[in-house]
């Protein structure tokens, strides 16, 4: 049977980007994705590019590399990824101290600017001014995440990469087993987002990568115009992620709810007029945990209505996916110790920004180029 240089497991933005970059440096690559129509975190992403949010020399460097990468990406991939710039509006809840909230962002490369309730309403007329005490704003990049992943996949295929729709059930030294057959390679890289931990556990590999269950409502195109990308300034999601990783052993026990679920009420509108409203995050250790869709949708709609009254009751469909993260806000990249031909490329807290430059660096590193950034992020 054919043996590939690399098998990439997962066809979301992470796997699609890395597969393309590996082919670009001349390697033979097989990309495996379980769904013909992806049903992953990329599919339900807001599409935001938080270039401004770098808070360390490393993340600021990668944000600058991402800006440069995106400026040429549509041309390189020969596809419209709907790259644009939006005003990000970070709402500060009524009763909260605007100055104290603004202070949380002073470490960012470009700290968002504090504005009054009236200025926030002028920026976003759909906003309920009684629900906020102020807001922060900053210019924010935006793409269509699913179209971007597909653009990477099509460019990957044009360069000679191969792709199969198949669910990987086992990773082993020298290949992977799917529900229908086995494929062989010199190296496997897991880019499977929220199921990465389970796949590696099935191979007898313990690694500190985690996931939340994320939930949103997606609407069809509507006539209402949302001018900004709205999110809460005091995001609870990252606090949930940090707190849920305190005891890694709990993640090896299916059925644990490590913390109560949280909801960060936000919204974004795509160029076709459709909206994504979200999001609920749940720290459930079972990747296949059952969730009460109706109860979740009601909670989402109630919270969105409070901040953006005209959006909460729009027709839409509730969706659920898994979102991967690490225990230190940095991705896990590189060969897994003791399993040198099995690699991980996952756990991105800011994937749409960090994945393109890091995938390019990883491919060049594999091709023999020294890279201190990849070594720093190595598992």
MARBA-954847 format. One record per residue (C-alpha): residue in three letters; x, y, z. Coordinates in nm, 4 decimals, padded with zeros to 6 digits. Example, Ala and Ser with C-alpha at 12.3 -4.5 7.8 and 13.67 -1.06 7.14 Angstrom:
2
  rest      east     north        up
   ALA   01.2300  -00.4500   00.7800
   SER   01.3670  -00.1060   00.7140
***
This chain:
379
  rest      east     north        up
   UNK   00.0000   00.0000   00.0000
   UNK   00.1020   00.3612  -00.0559
   UNK   00.2947   00.5212   00.2276
   UNK   00.2728   00.8978   00.2772
   UNK   00.5273   01.1304   00.4313
   UNK   00.2507   01.2748   00.6488
   UNK  -00.1068   01.1956   00.7410
   UNK  -00.2992   01.4944   00.8796
   UNK  -00.5978   01.4002   01.0958
   UNK  -00.8720   01.6648   01.0881
   UNK  -00.9955   01.8934   00.8097
   UNK  -01.0856   02.2067   01.0045
   UNK  -00.8855   02.5279   00.9660
   UNK  -00.5925   02.3738   01.1578
   UNK  -00.5588   02.0527   00.9584
   UNK  -00.6408   02.2168   00.6246
   UNK  -00.3780   02.4866   00.6745
   UNK  -00.1078   02.2480   00.7938
   UNK  -00.1745   01.9968   00.5142
   UNK  -00.1352   02.2750   00.2583
   UNK   00.1899   02.4012   00.4111
   UNK   00.3353   02.0477   00.4262
   UNK   00.2563   01.9853   00.0598
   UNK   00.4025   02.3242  -00.0267
   UNK   00.7461   02.2170   00.1016
   UNK   00.7344   01.9062  -00.1169
   UNK   00.6001   01.6341   00.1131
   UNK   00.3407   01.3704   00.0188
   UNK   00.0378   01.4296   00.2419
   UNK  -00.2960   01.2615   00.3082
   UNK  -00.5630   01.4701   00.4794
   UNK  -00.8363   01.2768   00.6623
   UNK  -01.1673   01.4388   00.7615
   UNK  -01.4626   01.2433   00.8949
   UNK  -01.7439   01.4613   00.7553
   UNK  -01.8245   01.5461   00.3939
   UNK  -01.9821   01.8676   00.5241
   UNK  -01.7669   01.9702   00.8217
   UNK  -01.9400   01.9928   01.1582
   UNK  -01.6507   02.1282   01.3610
   UNK  -01.5353   02.4383   01.5485
   UNK  -01.4242   02.6029   01.2235
   UNK  -01.7740   02.5651   01.0820
   UNK  -01.9308   02.7518   01.3754
   UNK  -01.6561   03.0051   01.4443
   UNK  -01.7265   03.3783   01.4626
   UNK  -01.4406   03.4282   01.2161
   UNK  -01.2654   03.6985   01.4176
   UNK  -00.8965   03.7827   01.3769
   UNK  -00.7751   03.9362   01.7018
   UNK  -00.4469   04.0748   01.5675
   UNK  -00.4521   04.3365   01.8408
   UNK  -00.4587   04.0924   02.1325
   UNK  -00.0970   03.9749   02.1471
   UNK   00.0149   04.0058   02.5087
   UNK   00.3657   03.8547   02.5039
   UNK   00.6618   03.8982   02.2678
   UNK   00.5786   03.5595   02.1144
   UNK   00.2077   03.6200   02.0542
   UNK   00.2708   03.9744   01.9293
   UNK   00.5242   03.8401   01.6812
   UNK   00.2814   03.5746   01.5595
   UNK   00.0006   03.8297   01.5262
   UNK   00.2215   04.0431   01.3019
   UNK   00.3123   03.7383   01.0950
   UNK  -00.0575   03.6561   01.0655
   UNK  -00.1374   04.0031   00.9327
   UNK   00.1278   03.9607   00.6635
   UNK   00.0043   03.6098   00.5841
   UNK  -00.3579   03.7134   00.5412
   UNK  -00.2664   04.0040   00.3145
   UNK  -00.1499   03.7578   00.0479
   UNK  -00.3657   03.4578   00.1331
   UNK  -00.6610   03.5134  -00.1026
   UNK  -00.4219   03.5580  -00.3927
   UNK  -00.2099   03.2578  -00.2968
   UNK  -00.5098   03.0281  -00.2460
   UNK  -00.6979   03.1752  -00.5429
   UNK  -01.0161   03.2156  -00.3393
   UNK  -01.2201   03.4850  -00.1671
   UNK  -01.1953   03.4274   00.2067
   UNK  -01.3995   03.7441   00.2771
   UNK  -01.1140   03.9179   00.4572
   UNK  -01.2243   04.2534   00.5999
   UNK  -01.1918   04.4798   00.9007
   UNK  -01.4697   04.5270   01.1560
   UNK  -01.5188   04.7356   01.4665
   UNK  -01.5085   04.4999   01.7634
   UNK  -01.7401   04.6145   02.0410
   UNK  -01.6597   04.4662   02.3819
   UNK  -01.9604   04.5352   02.6017
   UNK  -01.9227   04.6140   02.9720
   UNK  -02.2210   04.4928   03.1731
   UNK  -02.4392   04.7421   03.3574
   UNK  -02.3139   04.7753   03.7130
   UNK  -01.9540   04.6937   03.6196
   UNK  -01.6702   04.9449   03.6474
   UNK  -01.5662   05.0513   03.2937
   UNK  -01.2213   05.1695   03.4011
   UNK  -01.1465   04.8446   03.5846
   UNK  -01.2608   04.6453   03.2823
   UNK  -01.0456   04.8519   03.0462
   UNK  -00.7463   04.7852   03.2724
   UNK  -00.7782   04.4127   03.1914
   UNK  -00.6638   04.4884   02.8352
   UNK  -00.3649   04.7154   02.8978
   UNK  -00.1231   04.4284   02.8233
   UNK  -00.2518   04.3908   02.4660
   UNK  -00.0442   04.5065   02.1705
   UNK  -00.3261   04.7472   02.0818
   UNK  -00.5431   04.8000   02.3907
   UNK  -00.9093   04.8567   02.3015
   UNK  -01.0366   05.2108   02.3551
   UNK  -01.2916   05.2775   02.6305
   UNK  -01.6068   05.4526   02.5039
   UNK  -01.9289   05.5741   02.6644
   UNK  -02.2699   05.4102   02.6425
   UNK  -02.3872   05.6706   02.3896
   UNK  -02.0749   05.6237   02.1747
   UNK  -02.1253   05.2474   02.1856
   UNK  -02.4872   05.2881   02.0740
   UNK  -02.3752   05.5147   01.7899
   UNK  -02.1261   05.2497   01.6808
   UNK  -02.3874   04.9726   01.7131
   UNK  -02.7491   05.0984   01.6889
   UNK  -02.8899   04.7511   01.7687
   UNK  -02.7322   04.7606   02.1147
   UNK  -02.9491   04.7856   02.4270
   UNK  -02.7892   05.0798   02.6043
   UNK  -02.9590   04.9918   02.9337
   UNK  -02.7671   04.6627   02.9463
   UNK  -02.4198   04.8208   02.9529
   UNK  -02.2136   05.0709   03.1506
   UNK  -01.9755   05.1341   02.8605
   UNK  -01.7771   04.9432   02.6005
   UNK  -01.4319   04.8927   02.4575
   UNK  -01.3624   04.9074   02.0861
   UNK  -01.0755   04.8178   01.8542
   UNK  -01.0344   04.7344   01.4861
   UNK  -01.0711   04.3600   01.4367
   UNK  -00.9968   04.1414   01.1372
   UNK  -01.2612   03.9038   01.0045
   UNK  -01.2831   03.6158   00.7573
   UNK  -01.5326   03.3493   00.6606
   UNK  -01.3728   03.0551   00.8462
   UNK  -01.5376   02.7741   00.6518
   UNK  -01.4568   02.9316   00.3148
   UNK  -01.0984   02.9828   00.4306
   UNK  -01.0600   02.6182   00.5336
   UNK  -01.2072   02.5063   00.2014
   UNK  -00.9741   02.7413   00.0140
   UNK  -00.6767   02.5811   00.1891
   UNK  -00.8080   02.2334   00.1042
   UNK  -00.8590   02.3145  -00.2645
   UNK  -00.5107   02.4671  -00.2871
   UNK  -00.3730   02.1592  -00.1094
   UNK  -00.5387   01.9306  -00.3662
   UNK  -00.4137   02.1397  -00.6592
   UNK  -00.0582   02.0956  -00.5283
   UNK  -00.0936   01.7178  -00.5297
   UNK  -00.2212   01.6487  -00.1808
   UNK  -00.4755   01.3735  -00.1278
   UNK  -00.7873   01.3809   00.0868
   UNK  -01.0224   01.1098   00.2077
   UNK  -01.3510   01.1402   00.3968
   UNK  -01.2969   00.8839   00.6702
   UNK  -01.3239   00.8761   01.0481
   UNK  -00.9982   00.7912   01.2240
   UNK  -01.0532   00.5498   01.5116
   UNK  -00.6945   00.4547   01.5954
   UNK  -00.3515   00.6110   01.5572
   UNK  -00.0486   00.3835   01.5592
   UNK   00.3222   00.4062   01.4862
   UNK   00.3339   00.4291   01.1090
   UNK  -00.0244   00.5155   01.0276
   UNK  -00.3902   00.5360   01.1217
   UNK  -00.6916   00.3091   01.1170
   UNK  -01.0272   00.4421   00.9998
   UNK  -01.3711   00.2828   01.0157
   UNK  -01.3081   00.1276   00.6727
   UNK  -00.9335   00.0829   00.6165
   UNK  -00.5808   00.1671   00.7312
   UNK  -00.3414   00.4237   00.5878
   UNK   00.0366   00.4246   00.6331
   UNK   00.2892   00.7031   00.6695
   UNK   00.6202   00.8140   00.8137
   UNK   00.4496   01.0699   01.0385
   UNK   00.1004   01.1372   01.1733
   UNK  -00.0086   01.4803   01.2956
   UNK  -00.3280   01.5168   01.4983
   UNK  -00.5232   01.8334   01.4189
   UNK  -00.8559   01.6977   01.5381
   UNK  -00.9517   01.9777   01.7750
   UNK  -01.1764   01.8645   02.0577
   UNK  -01.1378   01.4928   01.9852
   UNK  -00.7565   01.5063   01.9790
   UNK  -00.7316   01.4020   02.3436
   UNK  -00.9530   01.0979   02.2936
   UNK  -00.7717   00.9866   01.9771
   UNK  -00.4370   01.0033   02.1507
   UNK  -00.5720   00.8351   02.4633
   UNK  -00.6917   00.5460   02.2432
   UNK  -00.3308   00.5134   02.1274
   UNK  -00.2070   00.4991   02.4863
   UNK  -00.0788   00.8556   02.4765
   UNK  -00.1536   01.0989   02.7582
   UNK  -00.1353   01.4642   02.6638
   UNK  -00.2594   01.7835   02.8243
   UNK  -00.5073   01.8974   02.5640
   UNK  -00.8676   01.9670   02.6559
   UNK  -01.1998   02.0773   02.5081
   UNK  -01.5193   02.2614   02.5828
   UNK  -01.8595   02.1966   02.4346
   UNK  -01.9483   02.5206   02.2538
   UNK  -02.2984   02.6150   02.1420
   UNK  -02.4262   02.8854   01.9060
   UNK  -02.7337   02.9784   01.7042
   UNK  -02.6873   03.0314   01.3317
   UNK  -02.9472   03.2374   01.1447
   UNK  -03.0190   03.2518   00.7722
   UNK  -02.9506   03.5849   00.5954
   UNK  -03.1602   03.8637   00.7484
   UNK  -03.2352   04.2257   00.6607
   UNK  -03.1165   04.3618   00.9951
   UNK  -02.7694   04.5162   00.9820
   UNK  -02.5251   04.4466   01.2664
   UNK  -02.2451   04.7012   01.2233
   UNK  -01.9939   04.5516   01.4643
   UNK  -01.8726   04.2227   01.6089
   UNK  -02.0168   04.2208   01.9614
   UNK  -01.8629   04.0293   02.2509
   UNK  -01.8520   04.0815   02.6285
   UNK  -01.5411   04.2570   02.7566
   UNK  -01.5214   04.0279   03.0574
   UNK  -01.5025   03.6934   02.8766
   UNK  -01.5796   03.3979   03.0999
   UNK  -01.4687   03.1342   02.8486
   UNK  -01.0963   03.1721   02.9175
   UNK  -01.1561   03.1613   03.2930
   UNK  -01.3546   02.8402   03.2476
   UNK  -01.0750   02.6867   03.0425
   UNK  -00.8087   02.7793   03.2955
   UNK  -01.0035   02.6538   03.5961
   UNK  -01.1030   02.3270   03.4299
   UNK  -00.7424   02.2136   03.3770
   UNK  -00.6370   02.2209   03.7420
   UNK  -00.6698   01.8436   03.7761
   UNK  -00.5754   01.6593   03.4583
   UNK  -00.6852   01.3236   03.6015
   UNK  -01.0486   01.4345   03.6058
   UNK  -01.0354   01.4537   03.2262
   UNK  -00.9693   01.0805   03.2076
   UNK  -01.3065   01.0086   03.3681
   UNK  -01.6032   01.0318   03.1349
   UNK  -01.9105   01.2010   03.2719
   UNK  -01.7497   01.4797   03.4750
   UNK  -01.8834   01.8333   03.4629
   UNK  -01.5823   02.0194   03.5952
   UNK  -01.7519   02.3581   03.6317
   UNK  -02.0962   02.5083   03.5707
   UNK  -02.1554   02.6154   03.2093
   UNK  -02.1022   02.9797   03.1123
   UNK  -02.2457   03.2057   02.8426
   UNK  -02.0586   03.4900   02.6725
   UNK  -02.3328   03.6752   02.4833
   UNK  -02.2073   03.7934   02.1446
   UNK  -02.2950   03.8183   01.7767
   UNK  -02.1396   03.8600   01.4337
   UNK  -02.2919   03.9024   01.0884
   UNK  -02.1320   03.7600   00.7741
   UNK  -02.1321   03.9245   00.4345
   UNK  -02.4300   03.7187   00.3183
   UNK  -02.6394   03.8598   00.6051
   UNK  -02.6384   03.5456   00.8206
   UNK  -02.5596   03.5751   01.1910
   UNK  -02.3907   03.3612   01.4534
   UNK  -02.5142   03.4211   01.8056
   UNK  -02.3389   03.2697   02.1023
   UNK  -02.1836   03.1249   02.2889
   UNK  -02.2330   02.8733   02.5667
   UNK  -01.9259   02.6818   02.6867
   UNK  -01.9438   02.3623   02.8943
   UNK  -01.6540   02.1803   03.0630
   UNK  -01.7815   01.8252   03.0129
   UNK  -01.5172   01.5530   02.9947
   UNK  -01.7209   01.3268   02.7671
   UNK  -01.6808   01.4497   02.4074
   UNK  -02.0085   01.2759   02.3212
   UNK  -02.2055   01.4111   02.6177
   UNK  -02.5757   01.4709   02.5528
   UNK  -02.6867   01.8337   02.5781
   UNK  -03.0439   01.9600   02.6044
   UNK  -03.0604   02.1600   02.2816
   UNK  -03.3910   02.3311   02.3586
   UNK  -03.2832   02.4426   02.7043
   UNK  -02.9522   02.5710   02.5664
   UNK  -03.1200   02.7557   02.2822
   UNK  -03.3596   02.9257   02.5229
   UNK  -03.0685   03.0366   02.7412
   UNK  -02.8811   03.1705   02.4381
   UNK  -03.1805   03.3600   02.3055
   UNK  -03.2603   03.5162   02.6432
   UNK  -02.9031   03.6387   02.6867
   UNK  -02.8710   03.7730   02.3328
   UNK  -03.2059   03.9525   02.3631
   UNK  -03.0795   04.1350   02.6710
   UNK  -02.7828   04.2882   02.4884
   UNK  -02.9143   04.2957   02.1274
   UNK  -03.2951   04.2880   02.1551
   UNK  -03.3726   04.2606   01.7835
   UNK  -03.1529   03.9527   01.7348
   UNK  -03.2641   03.7191   02.0113
   UNK  -03.5778   03.5880   01.8438
   UNK  -03.4594   03.5669   01.4836
   UNK  -03.5173   03.2324   01.3099
   UNK  -03.2093   03.0165   01.3508
   UNK  -03.0673   02.6737   01.4252
   UNK  -02.8815   02.5719   01.7428
   UNK  -02.5451   02.4065   01.6793
   UNK  -02.2891   02.2366   01.9006
   UNK  -01.9198   02.1578   01.8529
   UNK  -01.6022   02.0893   02.0510
   UNK  -01.3354   02.3572   02.0991
   UNK  -00.9809   02.2500   02.1889
   UNK  -00.7516   02.4357   02.4272
   UNK  -00.4366   02.3835   02.6327
   UNK  -00.3579   02.4621   02.9954
   UNK  -00.1501   02.7741   02.9209
   UNK  -00.3244   02.9513   02.6281
   UNK  -00.0511   02.8339   02.3887
   UNK  -00.0977   02.5548   02.1347
   UNK   00.0687   02.2147   02.1568
   UNK   00.2949   02.1639   01.8562
   UNK   00.5470   01.8974   01.7658
   UNK   00.6415   01.5343   01.8164
   UNK   00.4949   01.3676   02.1225
   UNK   00.7726   01.2483   02.3565
   UNK   00.8209   00.8734   02.3280
   UNK   00.6234   00.8691   02.0018
   UNK   00.8507   01.0608   01.7683
   UNK   00.6503   00.9941   01.4521
   UNK   00.3202   01.1010   01.6115
   UNK   00.2748   01.4766   01.6314
   UNK   00.0206   01.7186   01.7731
   UNK  -00.0847   02.0514   01.6218
   UNK  -00.3836   02.1626   01.8262
   UNK  -00.5064   02.3525   02.1317
   UNK  -00.5147   02.7009   01.9761
   UNK  -00.6985   02.9627   02.1826
   UNK  -00.6854   03.2076   01.8902
   UNK  -00.6710   02.9674   01.5941
   UNK  -00.7638   03.1868   01.2999
   UNK  -00.4754   03.4197   01.3855
   UNK  -00.2137   03.1749   01.5089
   UNK  -00.2632   02.8759   01.2791
   UNK  -00.1478   03.0284   00.9443
   UNK   00.1940   03.1524   01.0647
   UNK   00.2558   02.8488   01.2864
   UNK   00.1582   02.5992   01.0155
   UNK   00.4032   02.7671   00.7808
   UNK   00.6749   02.7604   01.0472
   UNK   00.6027   02.3963   01.1358
   UNK   00.6285   02.2821   00.7731
   UNK   00.9558   02.4661   00.7237
   UNK   01.0853   02.3241   01.0531
   UNK   00.9988   01.9706   00.9371
   UNK   01.1771   02.0504   00.6123
   UNK   01.4991   02.1203   00.8045
   UNK   01.4815   02.4874   00.8982
   UNK   01.5675   02.5747   01.2580
   UNK   01.2767   02.7470   01.4326
   UNK   01.2945   02.8608   01.7932
   UNK   00.9202   02.9338   01.8026
   UNK   00.8286   02.5752   01.7132
   UNK   01.0820   02.4421   01.9624
   UNK   00.9325   02.6649   02.2312
   UNK   00.5831   02.5285   02.1647
   UNK   00.6957   02.1668   02.1349
   UNK   00.5054   01.9288   02.3612
***
